[in-house]
Amino acid sequence: MNDMPLLVEPTSPVLRARDVNFFYGEGEARNQVLFDIGLDVMPAQLVVMTGPSGSGKTTLLTLVGALRSLQEGKVEVLGHDLASLRGGDLVRVRRDIGFIFQMHNLFESLSAYENIKMAMQLNGARPGREMRQHGVSMLERLGLGARIDYKPHSLSGGQRQRVAIARALVNHPRLVLADEPTAALDPDSTRNVVRLFKEMTEEFGTSIVMVTHDHRIIELADRLVHMVDGRIVSDIQLNDALRICEFLKGVEVFKNLTPTELTHIAEHMAKRHYLPGEAVVREGEIGHELYLISDGEVKVERGGNEVARLGAGEFFGELALLSGEPRNATVVATDALETYVLGEPEFRSAMDASANFREQLRRVYFLRH
């Protein structure tokens, strides 16, 4: 496969599921786990599926990926009715799907690069030298440049997971199915993976259907599909305010606010980007904004000395807002930084509306002051 973006018909779903039911067991032990599932996924969409354990999310992914036989209903993937495919036709459809599951399923006798090379050979569209360059580049993007020739037994669990992610994405599939792809990853690796997922949707038109509870991924999603007891109970097209709401739910100081309170705050937050080395706030300035880090890291300096580092899900700027005093520290981006910013009027409105929010902020205030 070449590196040109895929030209897919924007009005034609990559995935279409209708009236899908699924059962485990036989006879009296038969148990229904999916109920009347209906779902369309369009090209270049990042769809996040959430829900409690046992709600049927992984079962649905395996049916869509033709890893399990359909019992009732209809599933079309990349324009093909899965129930009508046999043998080679089914294999060809699977080759245009990237699979990322919690069991890495790497070949233990092959190195990280060789595991990826096998995926490229099955696709069969790259000459040898280009194959090596492309495979190594994918591993490097995921922070595995020093582990290219290591076999799985010499890799950590998170490194094996990143090899599995690289293998799933290396051929630029039109559809990626992922089950908790970042569960075993540290924050830096997670950021790399999240950025790569988003790049795949934007550059190659890849559609991604992903089970996750990682708010750094939910924040970037185009849709949020929630499943409970085998049923899709909500399917929301996310706008910026809803993305921010989902992110805020994972931040300690915001997590106990009511949906109405969260929505009010989210609607008044703006996204702001900073370059590495750029000062976000400066010691001695008057503070009028609260900053919440959505991606990246900052260092906090007081009197020219570094006193702390903050990362995704953490916030700063509340001390000046609460005390009315000038900023007591300078905050500098250590890498590419994305923040959500809440202005002083909305901050004070949120304080007035929620006793829980006030209490959480005051607790942080006394810890930091």
MOBELTA-V106089 format. One record per residue. N is the residue number from 1. SS is DSSP state (alpha for helix, beta for strand, coil for the rest). PHI is phi in degrees with one decimal (999 if undefined). OMEGA is omega in whole degrees, 0 to 359 (none if undefined). Layout:
BEGIN
n=N ss=SS phi=PHI omega=OMEGA
n=N ss=SS phi=PHI omega=OMEGA
END
This chain:
BEGIN
n=1 ss=coil phi=999 omega=179
n=2 ss=coil phi=-86.9 omega=186
n=3 ss=coil phi=-94.2 omega=179
n=4 ss=coil phi=-72.2 omega=178
n=5 ss=coil phi=-57.9 omega=178
n=6 ss=coil phi=-72.2 omega=177
n=7 ss=coil phi=-98.1 omega=181
n=8 ss=coil phi=-113.8 omega=180
n=9 ss=coil phi=-66.1 omega=187
n=10 ss=coil phi=-66.5 omega=181
n=11 ss=coil phi=-97.0 omega=182
n=12 ss=coil phi=-106.0 omega=181
n=13 ss=coil phi=-63.2 omega=171
n=14 ss=coil phi=-74.9 omega=179
n=15 ss=beta phi=-133.8 omega=174
n=16 ss=beta phi=-137.5 omega=176
n=17 ss=beta phi=-117.5 omega=181
n=18 ss=beta phi=-137.4 omega=172
n=19 ss=beta phi=52.1 omega=183
n=20 ss=beta phi=-84.4 omega=173
n=21 ss=beta phi=-120.9 omega=179
n=22 ss=beta phi=-147.0 omega=183
n=23 ss=beta phi=-129.2 omega=168
n=24 ss=beta phi=-109.8 omega=176
n=25 ss=coil phi=85.1 omega=181
n=26 ss=coil phi=-132.3 omega=175
n=27 ss=alpha phi=56.9 omega=182
n=28 ss=alpha phi=-67.6 omega=180
n=29 ss=alpha phi=-87.0 omega=182
n=30 ss=coil phi=-66.8 omega=185
n=31 ss=beta phi=-132.6 omega=180
n=32 ss=beta phi=-81.9 omega=183
n=33 ss=beta phi=-117.5 omega=173
n=34 ss=beta phi=-128.3 omega=184
n=35 ss=beta phi=-128.9 omega=170
n=36 ss=beta phi=49.4 omega=182
n=37 ss=beta phi=-72.8 omega=173
n=38 ss=beta phi=-129.4 omega=185
n=39 ss=beta phi=-157.2 omega=171
n=40 ss=beta phi=-117.5 omega=176
n=41 ss=beta phi=-124.5 omega=184
n=42 ss=coil phi=-92.1 omega=176
n=43 ss=coil phi=-56.1 omega=175
n=44 ss=coil phi=68.5 omega=177
n=45 ss=coil phi=-91.9 omega=170
n=46 ss=beta phi=-106.0 omega=184
n=47 ss=beta phi=-107.2 omega=179
n=48 ss=beta phi=-104.0 omega=177
n=49 ss=beta phi=-107.4 omega=178
n=50 ss=beta phi=-124.2 omega=180
n=51 ss=coil phi=145.4 omega=181
n=52 ss=coil phi=-65.7 omega=177
n=53 ss=coil phi=-58.1 omega=180
n=54 ss=coil phi=86.2 omega=182
n=55 ss=coil phi=-85.0 omega=175
n=56 ss=coil phi=103.1 omega=185
n=57 ss=alpha phi=-63.7 omega=182
n=58 ss=alpha phi=-66.9 omega=177
n=59 ss=alpha phi=-58.8 omega=179
n=60 ss=alpha phi=-63.0 omega=179
n=61 ss=alpha phi=-60.5 omega=182
n=62 ss=alpha phi=-68.4 omega=176
n=63 ss=alpha phi=-69.3 omega=179
n=64 ss=alpha phi=-63.2 omega=180
n=65 ss=coil phi=-83.1 omega=180
n=66 ss=coil phi=58.9 omega=175
n=67 ss=coil phi=-93.1 omega=177
n=68 ss=coil phi=-141.8 omega=184
n=69 ss=coil phi=-77.2 omega=178
n=70 ss=coil phi=-69.1 omega=178
n=71 ss=coil phi=-103.2 omega=180
n=72 ss=beta phi=-138.2 omega=180
n=73 ss=beta phi=100.3 omega=185
n=74 ss=beta phi=-137.2 omega=175
n=75 ss=beta phi=-129.9 omega=174
n=76 ss=beta phi=-111.5 omega=179
n=77 ss=beta phi=-125.9 omega=180
n=78 ss=coil phi=54.9 omega=177
n=79 ss=coil phi=84.0 omega=182
n=80 ss=beta phi=-112.5 omega=173
n=81 ss=beta phi=-76.4 omega=186
n=82 ss=alpha phi=-60.1 omega=183
n=83 ss=alpha phi=-66.0 omega=183
n=84 ss=alpha phi=-94.1 omega=185
n=85 ss=coil phi=-90.4 omega=178
n=86 ss=coil phi=-137.2 omega=169
n=87 ss=alpha phi=50.0 omega=186
n=88 ss=alpha phi=-61.9 omega=180
n=89 ss=alpha phi=-64.7 omega=179
n=90 ss=alpha phi=-67.4 omega=178
n=91 ss=alpha phi=-62.2 omega=181
n=92 ss=alpha phi=-65.4 omega=177
n=93 ss=alpha phi=-66.9 omega=180
n=94 ss=alpha phi=-61.5 omega=180
n=95 ss=alpha phi=-67.4 omega=178
n=96 ss=coil phi=-98.4 omega=176
n=97 ss=beta phi=-119.9 omega=174
n=98 ss=beta phi=-96.7 omega=182
n=99 ss=beta phi=-108.8 omega=174
n=100 ss=beta phi=-132.1 omega=179
n=101 ss=coil phi=-118.3 omega=187
n=102 ss=coil phi=-66.6 omega=171
n=103 ss=coil phi=-84.5 omega=191
n=104 ss=coil phi=-67.0 omega=180
n=105 ss=coil phi=54.3 omega=174
n=106 ss=coil phi=-84.0 omega=175
n=107 ss=coil phi=-79.8 omega=186
n=108 ss=coil phi=-65.7 omega=182
n=109 ss=coil phi=-84.9 omega=183
n=110 ss=coil phi=-110.3 omega=176
n=111 ss=beta phi=-72.4 omega=178
n=112 ss=alpha phi=-55.5 omega=180
n=113 ss=alpha phi=-64.2 omega=182
n=114 ss=alpha phi=-64.5 omega=175
n=115 ss=alpha phi=-62.8 omega=179
n=116 ss=alpha phi=-73.3 omega=179
n=117 ss=alpha phi=-58.4 omega=180
n=118 ss=alpha phi=-60.3 omega=178
n=119 ss=alpha phi=-63.2 omega=179
n=120 ss=alpha phi=-68.3 omega=179
n=121 ss=alpha phi=-65.7 omega=178
n=122 ss=alpha phi=-64.9 omega=177
n=123 ss=alpha phi=-74.8 omega=169
n=124 ss=coil phi=70.0 omega=185
n=125 ss=coil phi=-113.2 omega=182
n=126 ss=coil phi=-120.5 omega=171
n=127 ss=coil phi=-68.8 omega=188
n=128 ss=alpha phi=-54.0 omega=184
n=129 ss=alpha phi=-65.7 omega=179
n=130 ss=alpha phi=-65.3 omega=179
n=131 ss=alpha phi=-60.0 omega=179
n=132 ss=alpha phi=-61.2 omega=181
n=133 ss=alpha phi=-61.8 omega=182
n=134 ss=alpha phi=-67.7 omega=180
n=135 ss=alpha phi=-64.2 omega=179
n=136 ss=alpha phi=-64.1 omega=179
n=137 ss=alpha phi=-60.1 omega=179
n=138 ss=alpha phi=-63.9 omega=178
n=139 ss=alpha phi=-64.4 omega=180
n=140 ss=alpha phi=-64.8 omega=179
n=141 ss=alpha phi=-61.9 omega=180
n=142 ss=coil phi=-99.1 omega=175
n=143 ss=coil phi=75.6 omega=183
n=144 ss=coil phi=-114.8 omega=182
n=145 ss=alpha phi=-59.5 omega=180
n=146 ss=alpha phi=-90.3 omega=184
n=147 ss=alpha phi=-123.2 omega=186
n=148 ss=coil phi=-57.0 omega=185
n=149 ss=coil phi=-102.4 omega=177
n=150 ss=coil phi=-85.2 omega=175
n=151 ss=beta phi=-86.7 omega=186
n=152 ss=alpha phi=-52.8 omega=182
n=153 ss=alpha phi=-66.6 omega=179
n=154 ss=alpha phi=-98.2 omega=181
n=155 ss=coil phi=-109.7 omega=174
n=156 ss=coil phi=-73.2 omega=179
n=157 ss=alpha phi=-59.8 omega=179
n=158 ss=alpha phi=-66.2 omega=178
n=159 ss=alpha phi=-68.0 omega=177
n=160 ss=alpha phi=-62.1 omega=179
n=161 ss=alpha phi=-62.8 omega=179
n=162 ss=alpha phi=-68.6 omega=174
n=163 ss=alpha phi=-63.1 omega=179
n=164 ss=alpha phi=-62.8 omega=178
n=165 ss=alpha phi=-66.2 omega=179
n=166 ss=alpha phi=-60.0 omega=180
n=167 ss=alpha phi=-61.9 omega=181
n=168 ss=alpha phi=-70.2 omega=187
n=169 ss=alpha phi=-100.7 omega=192
n=170 ss=coil phi=-62.6 omega=180
n=171 ss=coil phi=-93.9 omega=180
n=172 ss=coil phi=51.7 omega=182
n=173 ss=coil phi=-65.1 omega=178
n=174 ss=coil phi=-77.2 omega=180
n=175 ss=beta phi=-138.5 omega=175
n=176 ss=beta phi=-120.7 omega=176
n=177 ss=beta phi=-114.5 omega=188
n=178 ss=beta phi=-134.0 omega=180
n=179 ss=beta phi=-114.3 omega=182
n=180 ss=coil phi=48.4 omega=187
n=181 ss=coil phi=-67.1 omega=183
n=182 ss=coil phi=-109.4 omega=186
n=183 ss=coil phi=-60.7 omega=184
n=184 ss=coil phi=-98.7 omega=189
n=185 ss=coil phi=-103.4 omega=175
n=186 ss=coil phi=-77.8 omega=185
n=187 ss=alpha phi=-57.1 omega=180
n=188 ss=alpha phi=-64.3 omega=179
n=189 ss=alpha phi=-64.4 omega=178
n=190 ss=alpha phi=-60.5 omega=179
n=191 ss=alpha phi=-60.3 omega=179
n=192 ss=alpha phi=-61.7 omega=181
n=193 ss=alpha phi=-66.1 omega=180
n=194 ss=alpha phi=-59.6 omega=179
n=195 ss=alpha phi=-62.7 omega=181
n=196 ss=alpha phi=-65.7 omega=177
n=197 ss=alpha phi=-57.4 omega=182
n=198 ss=alpha phi=-65.8 omega=177
n=199 ss=alpha phi=-61.5 omega=180
n=200 ss=alpha phi=-62.8 omega=179
n=201 ss=alpha phi=-68.5 omega=185
n=202 ss=alpha phi=-79.4 omega=186
n=203 ss=alpha phi=-89.8 omega=188
n=204 ss=alpha phi=-119.5 omega=179
n=205 ss=coil phi=70.4 omega=181
n=206 ss=coil phi=-67.2 omega=172
n=207 ss=beta phi=-98.2 omega=182
n=208 ss=beta phi=-125.2 omega=174
n=209 ss=beta phi=-113.9 omega=193
n=210 ss=beta phi=-135.8 omega=170
n=211 ss=beta phi=-90.0 omega=180
n=212 ss=coil phi=-163.1 omega=169
n=213 ss=coil phi=-119.0 omega=182
n=214 ss=coil phi=-80.6 omega=186
n=215 ss=alpha phi=-69.1 omega=177
n=216 ss=alpha phi=-70.9 omega=176
n=217 ss=alpha phi=-87.3 omega=179
n=218 ss=alpha phi=-55.9 omega=181
n=219 ss=coil phi=-59.9 omega=183
n=220 ss=coil phi=-94.0 omega=186
n=221 ss=coil phi=-67.7 omega=172
n=222 ss=coil phi=-87.3 omega=180
n=223 ss=beta phi=-141.3 omega=176
n=224 ss=beta phi=-122.7 omega=180
n=225 ss=beta phi=-107.4 omega=183
n=226 ss=beta phi=-111.2 omega=181
n=227 ss=beta phi=-115.4 omega=175
n=228 ss=beta phi=-140.0 omega=177
n=229 ss=coil phi=51.4 omega=174
n=230 ss=coil phi=81.7 omega=181
n=231 ss=beta phi=-124.5 omega=171
n=232 ss=beta phi=-81.7 omega=184
n=233 ss=beta phi=-99.3 omega=174
n=234 ss=beta phi=-156.3 omega=180
n=235 ss=beta phi=-143.1 omega=191
n=236 ss=beta phi=-113.0 omega=169
n=237 ss=beta phi=-78.0 omega=187
n=238 ss=coil phi=-84.8 omega=167
n=239 ss=coil phi=-95.7 omega=185
n=240 ss=alpha phi=-59.8 omega=182
n=241 ss=alpha phi=-64.1 omega=179
n=242 ss=alpha phi=-68.3 omega=176
n=243 ss=alpha phi=-60.3 omega=180
n=244 ss=alpha phi=-64.8 omega=177
n=245 ss=alpha phi=-57.0 omega=181
n=246 ss=alpha phi=-62.5 omega=178
n=247 ss=alpha phi=-65.9 omega=183
n=248 ss=alpha phi=-61.2 omega=181
n=249 ss=coil phi=-61.7 omega=180
n=250 ss=coil phi=-94.5 omega=181
n=251 ss=coil phi=-102.3 omega=189
n=252 ss=coil phi=-50.6 omega=187
n=253 ss=coil phi=-69.8 omega=182
n=254 ss=coil phi=-105.2 omega=197
n=255 ss=coil phi=-66.4 omega=181
n=256 ss=coil phi=-99.2 omega=176
n=257 ss=coil phi=-72.6 omega=178
n=258 ss=coil phi=-72.2 omega=177
n=259 ss=alpha phi=-54.3 omega=179
n=260 ss=alpha phi=-65.8 omega=179
n=261 ss=alpha phi=-64.8 omega=178
n=262 ss=alpha phi=-61.1 omega=182
n=263 ss=alpha phi=-61.9 omega=180
n=264 ss=alpha phi=-60.6 omega=180
n=265 ss=alpha phi=-66.2 omega=183
n=266 ss=alpha phi=-60.1 omega=182
n=267 ss=alpha phi=-65.9 omega=182
n=268 ss=coil phi=-107.9 omega=178
n=269 ss=beta phi=-94.8 omega=177
n=270 ss=beta phi=-112.8 omega=177
n=271 ss=beta phi=-89.1 omega=181
n=272 ss=beta phi=-137.6 omega=184
n=273 ss=beta phi=-110.7 omega=177
n=274 ss=beta phi=-134.5 omega=179
n=275 ss=coil phi=-85.4 omega=176
n=276 ss=coil phi=-54.3 omega=180
n=277 ss=coil phi=88.2 omega=182
n=278 ss=coil phi=-82.1 omega=178
n=279 ss=beta phi=-78.4 omega=178
n=280 ss=beta phi=-88.0 omega=172
n=281 ss=beta phi=-135.0 omega=182
n=282 ss=coil phi=-124.7 omega=178
n=283 ss=coil phi=-59.0 omega=179
n=284 ss=coil phi=96.0 omega=178
n=285 ss=coil phi=-73.1 omega=171
n=286 ss=coil phi=-77.5 omega=184
n=287 ss=coil phi=-99.5 omega=180
n=288 ss=coil phi=-123.8 omega=185
n=289 ss=beta phi=-141.9 omega=172
n=290 ss=beta phi=-103.5 omega=182
n=291 ss=beta phi=-114.7 omega=176
n=292 ss=beta phi=-118.4 omega=183
n=293 ss=beta phi=-80.9 omega=175
n=294 ss=beta phi=-96.8 omega=178
n=295 ss=beta phi=-159.2 omega=179
n=296 ss=coil phi=104.1 omega=185
n=297 ss=beta phi=-147.0 omega=175
n=298 ss=beta phi=-129.9 omega=170
n=299 ss=beta phi=-111.2 omega=181
n=300 ss=beta phi=-105.1 omega=183
n=301 ss=beta phi=-118.9 omega=178
n=302 ss=beta phi=-129.5 omega=183
n=303 ss=coil phi=62.6 omega=180
n=304 ss=coil phi=85.4 omega=181
n=305 ss=beta phi=-109.8 omega=178
n=306 ss=beta phi=-72.2 omega=182
n=307 ss=beta phi=-116.5 omega=181
n=308 ss=beta phi=-167.0 omega=170
n=309 ss=beta phi=-128.1 omega=180
n=310 ss=beta phi=-126.2 omega=181
n=311 ss=beta phi=-129.3 omega=185
n=312 ss=coil phi=-54.7 omega=180
n=313 ss=coil phi=90.8 omega=178
n=314 ss=coil phi=-103.6 omega=186
n=315 ss=beta phi=-137.8 omega=178
n=316 ss=beta phi=-154.9 omega=180
n=317 ss=coil phi=101.0 omega=185
n=318 ss=alpha phi=-74.3 omega=184
n=319 ss=alpha phi=-63.5 omega=180
n=320 ss=alpha phi=-65.3 omega=180
n=321 ss=alpha phi=-69.6 omega=182
n=322 ss=alpha phi=-76.8 omega=186
n=323 ss=alpha phi=-95.4 omega=186
n=324 ss=coil phi=78.2 omega=179
n=325 ss=coil phi=-90.1 omega=178
n=326 ss=coil phi=-62.8 omega=177
n=327 ss=coil phi=-55.4 omega=181
n=328 ss=coil phi=-99.9 omega=180
n=329 ss=coil phi=-157.5 omega=172
n=330 ss=beta phi=-101.4 omega=180
n=331 ss=beta phi=-118.7 omega=186
n=332 ss=beta phi=-123.6 omega=176
n=333 ss=beta phi=-69.1 omega=177
n=334 ss=coil phi=-91.7 omega=173
n=335 ss=coil phi=-147.6 omega=179
n=336 ss=coil phi=-56.0 omega=190
n=337 ss=beta phi=-122.1 omega=172
n=338 ss=beta phi=-119.8 omega=180
n=339 ss=beta phi=-131.6 omega=166
n=340 ss=beta phi=-103.9 omega=187
n=341 ss=beta phi=-119.9 omega=178
n=342 ss=beta phi=-116.2 omega=181
n=343 ss=beta phi=-72.1 omega=185
n=344 ss=alpha phi=-60.2 omega=180
n=345 ss=alpha phi=-60.1 omega=180
n=346 ss=alpha phi=-69.8 omega=176
n=347 ss=alpha phi=-59.8 omega=181
n=348 ss=alpha phi=-69.1 omega=177
n=349 ss=alpha phi=-64.5 omega=178
n=350 ss=alpha phi=-65.7 omega=177
n=351 ss=alpha phi=-61.6 omega=181
n=352 ss=alpha phi=-67.5 omega=186
n=353 ss=alpha phi=-81.2 omega=189
n=354 ss=coil phi=-135.9 omega=176
n=355 ss=alpha phi=-64.1 omega=180
n=356 ss=alpha phi=-64.5 omega=179
n=357 ss=alpha phi=-61.8 omega=178
n=358 ss=alpha phi=-60.6 omega=183
n=359 ss=alpha phi=-65.4 omega=180
n=360 ss=alpha phi=-63.6 omega=180
n=361 ss=alpha phi=-65.4 omega=180
n=362 ss=alpha phi=-66.2 omega=177
n=363 ss=alpha phi=-61.7 omega=178
n=364 ss=alpha phi=-65.5 omega=180
n=365 ss=alpha phi=-57.2 omega=183
n=366 ss=alpha phi=-71.6 omega=177
n=367 ss=alpha phi=-69.8 omega=185
n=368 ss=alpha phi=-93.2 omega=189
n=369 ss=coil phi=-72.0 omega=none
END
